[in-house]
Amino acid sequence: MIKCPCCLSDLEVTHQERYETLLEHVEGREPSLKKGYQCPNSFCKAYEMNGVWIEDGDFWIKEPPAGMNYTEAEEEVEKNSFTGTTYAVNSFAHGYHRYTEDKKNREFSLNFWWFIFTWTPLYTRIDGTNEWKRNGKWKRTIMRRATEGRYIHFMTFWDIFFFELEVYKTNYSRAIAGDENALEILQSNLRNENIWGLKEDRFWWKIARFTVCWIIFPGKSKLIKNIR
């Protein structure tokens, strides 16, 4: 059950309305009809500010009190929240926020000449919950200075190789099952082209792709090549 972040009361469904999520806004879709949850505790700041949550934990001010605007009312709820956020406790949004904050706090970087190496911990969502836990693995990224104050993503040969390996493994079974998009991706790789028909001319990408397609999976690649 999702709970109010200000008093931890169970939130109750009080109405339905077309609250717009970020995804709906980005995709330009009409907001879907959603259940609106509100705090039943009349002594709670969220109740006083007429706060509303949807099931995934995102928050709105339905109508701010007289003399306040929406931003001021939301800030009042955040200021009185036990969690420091307006997300509903036990919700997806609250768990995701906790996970991303923990990840950001544990991430660390090292500068080495014109390279920046960053290590980020990886997490796994706990089944049946809206919480994440560290799985003991780390993701390493490298940024290379291109010009003063500007960095670009840099990949070693092994980064490229494992990327190409994952692309092949992900798309092979789909291609065999008749997925035309997956088949086109693999056949383009076999021709050393991208899906727009342009040749891949980056040396280490060509070596990694050839190694995956014709050294590690030669039999599968012949089969994929001959599918029409």
C-alpha beads as a LAMMPS data file, in Angstrom:
LAMMPS data file: protein, C-alpha beads

228 atoms
227 bonds

1 atom types
1 bond types

-500.0 500.0 xlo xhi
-500.0 500.0 ylo yhi
-500.0 500.0 zlo zhi

Masses

1 110.0

Atoms # bond

1 1 1 0.000 0.000 0.000
2 1 1 1.408 3.400 -0.916
3 1 1 1.707 5.845 1.977
4 1 1 1.854 9.594 2.514
5 1 1 5.470 10.781 2.854
6 1 1 4.461 13.407 5.438
7 1 1 2.551 11.297 7.980
8 1 1 2.885 7.725 6.618
9 1 1 -0.894 7.231 6.507
10 1 1 -2.227 4.817 3.878
11 1 1 -3.283 6.857 0.854
12 1 1 -6.889 6.464 -0.302
13 1 1 -8.398 6.685 -3.784
14 1 1 -10.646 9.756 -3.879
15 1 1 -11.181 10.403 -7.581
16 1 1 -10.034 9.767 -11.143
17 1 1 -8.434 12.337 -13.398
18 1 1 -6.144 12.639 -16.436
19 1 1 -2.833 13.303 -14.697
20 1 1 -0.052 13.633 -17.275
21 1 1 3.092 11.572 -16.690
22 1 1 6.508 12.521 -18.052
23 1 1 6.356 9.696 -20.625
24 1 1 2.959 10.860 -21.875
25 1 1 4.286 14.410 -22.139
26 1 1 7.404 13.358 -24.087
27 1 1 5.422 11.137 -26.458
28 1 1 2.720 13.784 -26.948
29 1 1 -0.039 11.400 -25.860
30 1 1 -3.275 12.441 -24.214
31 1 1 -2.999 11.682 -20.481
32 1 1 -4.833 8.509 -19.515
33 1 1 -7.456 8.419 -16.794
34 1 1 -5.748 7.563 -13.491
35 1 1 -6.796 6.951 -9.906
36 1 1 -6.006 9.887 -7.650
37 1 1 -4.769 9.001 -4.139
38 1 1 -4.938 11.456 -1.237
39 1 1 -3.996 11.487 2.421
40 1 1 -6.987 11.030 4.775
41 1 1 -5.217 12.629 7.778
42 1 1 -6.720 16.108 8.177
43 1 1 -3.762 17.161 10.389
44 1 1 -1.228 16.330 7.667
45 1 1 0.527 18.975 5.589
46 1 1 -0.124 16.992 2.370
47 1 1 -3.849 16.995 3.212
48 1 1 -3.702 20.742 3.891
49 1 1 -1.971 21.375 0.542
50 1 1 -4.529 19.183 -1.321
51 1 1 -1.807 16.845 -2.576
52 1 1 -2.552 13.986 -4.985
53 1 1 -0.558 10.882 -5.939
54 1 1 -1.066 8.348 -8.688
55 1 1 -0.348 4.649 -8.245
56 1 1 3.308 4.809 -9.323
57 1 1 3.970 7.429 -6.621
58 1 1 4.245 10.647 -8.646
59 1 1 2.796 13.737 -6.998
60 1 1 0.605 16.715 -7.968
61 1 1 -1.087 19.573 -6.161
62 1 1 -4.757 19.336 -7.128
63 1 1 -5.605 22.876 -6.037
64 1 1 -3.267 24.941 -3.805
65 1 1 -4.631 26.705 -0.709
66 1 1 -5.707 30.332 -1.096
67 1 1 -2.730 32.689 -1.285
68 1 1 -0.292 29.993 -2.493
69 1 1 0.776 28.869 -5.948
70 1 1 1.391 25.269 -7.020
71 1 1 5.166 25.452 -6.524
72 1 1 4.873 26.851 -2.998
73 1 1 2.348 24.183 -2.024
74 1 1 4.565 21.394 -3.380
75 1 1 7.569 22.806 -1.527
76 1 1 5.560 22.732 1.718
77 1 1 4.832 19.027 1.236
78 1 1 8.471 18.275 0.410
79 1 1 9.671 20.250 3.448
80 1 1 7.393 18.238 5.759
81 1 1 8.161 14.870 4.169
82 1 1 9.965 12.186 6.201
83 1 1 11.790 11.101 3.031
84 1 1 12.719 14.550 1.728
85 1 1 10.711 13.959 -1.449
86 1 1 7.057 14.146 -2.483
87 1 1 6.967 10.563 -3.826
88 1 1 4.518 8.208 -2.115
89 1 1 6.278 5.784 0.242
90 1 1 6.347 2.147 -1.033
91 1 1 5.713 3.330 -4.592
92 1 1 7.758 2.646 -7.710
93 1 1 8.792 6.305 -7.978
94 1 1 10.008 6.385 -4.369
95 1 1 12.000 3.158 -4.708
96 1 1 13.499 4.267 -8.011
97 1 1 14.515 7.611 -6.522
98 1 1 16.211 5.868 -3.563
99 1 1 18.064 3.527 -5.928
100 1 1 19.296 6.285 -8.257
101 1 1 20.410 8.450 -5.334
102 1 1 22.319 5.534 -3.789
103 1 1 23.925 4.770 -7.153
104 1 1 24.983 8.389 -7.603
105 1 1 26.463 8.553 -4.091
106 1 1 28.517 5.357 -4.580
107 1 1 29.774 6.204 -8.056
108 1 1 33.398 7.361 -8.211
109 1 1 35.775 8.644 -10.886
110 1 1 39.524 8.864 -11.506
111 1 1 41.265 11.308 -13.859
112 1 1 44.202 9.947 -15.835
113 1 1 45.776 12.490 -18.194
114 1 1 43.056 13.229 -20.776
115 1 1 40.818 10.313 -19.692
116 1 1 38.167 10.112 -16.965
117 1 1 37.375 6.603 -15.677
118 1 1 34.063 6.215 -13.834
119 1 1 32.797 3.174 -11.921
120 1 1 29.062 2.892 -11.240
121 1 1 27.511 0.136 -9.070
122 1 1 24.834 -2.030 -10.680
123 1 1 21.515 -2.882 -9.038
124 1 1 18.812 -5.523 -9.356
125 1 1 15.151 -4.920 -8.589
126 1 1 13.898 -7.090 -5.718
127 1 1 11.084 -9.343 -6.957
128 1 1 7.621 -8.277 -5.854
129 1 1 8.783 -4.945 -4.448
130 1 1 9.645 -1.425 -5.551
131 1 1 13.126 -1.640 -4.053
132 1 1 16.533 -2.269 -5.643
133 1 1 19.646 -3.897 -4.186
134 1 1 23.281 -3.853 -5.253
135 1 1 24.264 -7.005 -7.129
136 1 1 28.002 -6.670 -6.505
137 1 1 28.850 -5.713 -10.091
138 1 1 30.150 -2.424 -11.433
139 1 1 29.917 -0.672 -14.784
140 1 1 33.041 1.116 -15.993
141 1 1 32.861 3.989 -18.461
142 1 1 35.656 6.066 -19.998
143 1 1 35.413 9.625 -21.238
144 1 1 38.223 11.082 -23.402
145 1 1 38.918 14.784 -23.679
146 1 1 38.227 15.952 -27.223
147 1 1 38.728 19.681 -26.725
148 1 1 39.180 21.886 -23.704
149 1 1 36.155 21.336 -21.471
150 1 1 34.551 18.784 -23.810
151 1 1 34.690 14.995 -23.384
152 1 1 33.432 12.166 -25.573
153 1 1 32.614 8.570 -24.697
154 1 1 35.581 6.239 -25.268
155 1 1 35.361 2.457 -25.655
156 1 1 38.240 -0.004 -25.460
157 1 1 38.389 -2.969 -27.829
158 1 1 36.918 -5.204 -25.103
159 1 1 34.020 -2.808 -24.559
160 1 1 33.307 -2.930 -28.290
161 1 1 33.723 -6.707 -28.460
162 1 1 31.322 -7.427 -25.609
163 1 1 28.821 -4.920 -27.015
164 1 1 28.858 -6.686 -30.403
165 1 1 28.626 -10.065 -28.668
166 1 1 25.548 -8.971 -26.727
167 1 1 23.908 -7.577 -29.886
168 1 1 24.453 -10.899 -31.661
169 1 1 23.198 -13.060 -28.784
170 1 1 20.161 -10.819 -28.215
171 1 1 19.066 -10.819 -31.860
172 1 1 19.928 -14.347 -33.022
173 1 1 17.007 -16.237 -31.451
174 1 1 14.614 -13.458 -32.477
175 1 1 15.875 -13.588 -36.067
176 1 1 15.457 -17.372 -36.244
177 1 1 11.921 -16.969 -34.884
178 1 1 11.053 -14.622 -37.762
179 1 1 11.698 -11.168 -36.303
180 1 1 12.556 -9.145 -39.427
181 1 1 14.151 -6.285 -37.497
182 1 1 16.502 -8.644 -35.628
183 1 1 17.346 -10.427 -38.890
184 1 1 18.179 -7.131 -40.593
185 1 1 20.468 -6.124 -37.699
186 1 1 22.449 -9.380 -37.919
187 1 1 22.612 -9.473 -41.701
188 1 1 23.845 -5.864 -41.695
189 1 1 26.529 -6.856 -39.191
190 1 1 27.584 -9.767 -41.415
191 1 1 28.001 -7.315 -44.317
192 1 1 29.820 -4.930 -41.940
193 1 1 27.126 -2.324 -42.492
194 1 1 24.727 -0.430 -40.308
195 1 1 20.978 -0.717 -40.892
196 1 1 21.138 2.253 -43.311
197 1 1 23.537 0.341 -45.567
198 1 1 26.648 2.389 -44.713
199 1 1 29.948 0.574 -44.255
200 1 1 31.483 0.463 -40.774
201 1 1 34.969 1.924 -41.234
202 1 1 36.132 2.105 -37.588
203 1 1 38.994 -0.388 -37.334
204 1 1 38.358 -1.921 -33.908
205 1 1 34.597 -2.141 -34.542
206 1 1 35.283 -4.083 -37.747
207 1 1 37.659 -6.459 -35.924
208 1 1 35.208 -7.015 -33.047
209 1 1 32.274 -7.605 -35.394
210 1 1 34.254 -10.034 -37.583
211 1 1 35.421 -11.926 -34.492
212 1 1 31.889 -12.332 -33.145
213 1 1 30.253 -13.214 -36.473
214 1 1 32.840 -15.394 -38.194
215 1 1 35.105 -16.745 -35.453
216 1 1 32.780 -17.274 -32.480
217 1 1 29.511 -17.995 -34.362
218 1 1 30.474 -19.082 -37.916
219 1 1 27.725 -21.713 -38.230
220 1 1 24.990 -19.427 -36.975
221 1 1 26.263 -16.621 -39.197
222 1 1 26.079 -18.808 -42.322
223 1 1 22.499 -19.676 -41.429
224 1 1 21.563 -16.024 -40.880
225 1 1 23.309 -14.976 -44.100
226 1 1 21.247 -17.407 -46.177
227 1 1 17.854 -16.403 -44.807
228 1 1 15.925 -14.424 -47.393

Bonds

1 1 1 2
2 1 2 3
3 1 3 4
4 1 4 5
5 1 5 6
6 1 6 7
7 1 7 8
8 1 8 9
9 1 9 10
10 1 10 11
11 1 11 12
12 1 12 13
13 1 13 14
14 1 14 15
15 1 15 16
16 1 16 17
17 1 17 18
18 1 18 19
19 1 19 20
20 1 20 21
21 1 21 22
22 1 22 23
23 1 23 24
24 1 24 25
25 1 25 26
26 1 26 27
27 1 27 28
28 1 28 29
29 1 29 30
30 1 30 31
31 1 31 32
32 1 32 33
33 1 33 34
34 1 34 35
35 1 35 36
36 1 36 37
37 1 37 38
38 1 38 39
39 1 39 40
40 1 40 41
41 1 41 42
42 1 42 43
43 1 43 44
44 1 44 45
45 1 45 46
46 1 46 47
47 1 47 48
48 1 48 49
49 1 49 50
50 1 50 51
51 1 51 52
52 1 52 53
53 1 53 54
54 1 54 55
55 1 55 56
56 1 56 57
57 1 57 58
58 1 58 59
59 1 59 60
60 1 60 61
61 1 61 62
62 1 62 63
63 1 63 64
64 1 64 65
65 1 65 66
66 1 66 67
67 1 67 68
68 1 68 69
69 1 69 70
70 1 70 71
71 1 71 72
72 1 72 73
73 1 73 74
74 1 74 75
75 1 75 76
76 1 76 77
77 1 77 78
78 1 78 79
79 1 79 80
80 1 80 81
81 1 81 82
82 1 82 83
83 1 83 84
84 1 84 85
85 1 85 86
86 1 86 87
87 1 87 88
88 1 88 89
89 1 89 90
90 1 90 91
91 1 91 92
92 1 92 93
93 1 93 94
94 1 94 95
95 1 95 96
96 1 96 97
97 1 97 98
98 1 98 99
99 1 99 100
100 1 100 101
101 1 101 102
102 1 102 103
103 1 103 104
104 1 104 105
105 1 105 106
106 1 106 107
107 1 107 108
108 1 108 109
109 1 109 110
110 1 110 111
111 1 111 112
112 1 112 113
113 1 113 114
114 1 114 115
115 1 115 116
116 1 116 117
117 1 117 118
118 1 118 119
119 1 119 120
120 1 120 121
121 1 121 122
122 1 122 123
123 1 123 124
124 1 124 125
125 1 125 126
126 1 126 127
127 1 127 128
128 1 128 129
129 1 129 130
130 1 130 131
131 1 131 132
132 1 132 133
133 1 133 134
134 1 134 135
135 1 135 136
136 1 136 137
137 1 137 138
138 1 138 139
139 1 139 140
140 1 140 141
141 1 141 142
142 1 142 143
143 1 143 144
144 1 144 145
145 1 145 146
146 1 146 147
147 1 147 148
148 1 148 149
149 1 149 150
150 1 150 151
151 1 151 152
152 1 152 153
153 1 153 154
154 1 154 155
155 1 155 156
156 1 156 157
157 1 157 158
158 1 158 159
159 1 159 160
160 1 160 161
161 1 161 162
162 1 162 163
163 1 163 164
164 1 164 165
165 1 165 166
166 1 166 167
167 1 167 168
168 1 168 169
169 1 169 170
170 1 170 171
171 1 171 172
172 1 172 173
173 1 173 174
174 1 174 175
175 1 175 176
176 1 176 177
177 1 177 178
178 1 178 179
179 1 179 180
180 1 180 181
181 1 181 182
182 1 182 183
183 1 183 184
184 1 184 185
185 1 185 186
186 1 186 187
187 1 187 188
188 1 188 189
189 1 189 190
190 1 190 191
191 1 191 192
192 1 192 193
193 1 193 194
194 1 194 195
195 1 195 196
196 1 196 197
197 1 197 198
198 1 198 199
199 1 199 200
200 1 200 201
201 1 201 202
202 1 202 203
203 1 203 204
204 1 204 205
205 1 205 206
206 1 206 207
207 1 207 208
208 1 208 209
209 1 209 210
210 1 210 211
211 1 211 212
212 1 212 213
213 1 213 214
214 1 214 215
215 1 215 216
216 1 216 217
217 1 217 218
218 1 218 219
219 1 219 220
220 1 220 221
221 1 221 222
222 1 222 223
223 1 223 224
224 1 224 225
225 1 225 226
226 1 226 227
227 1 227 228
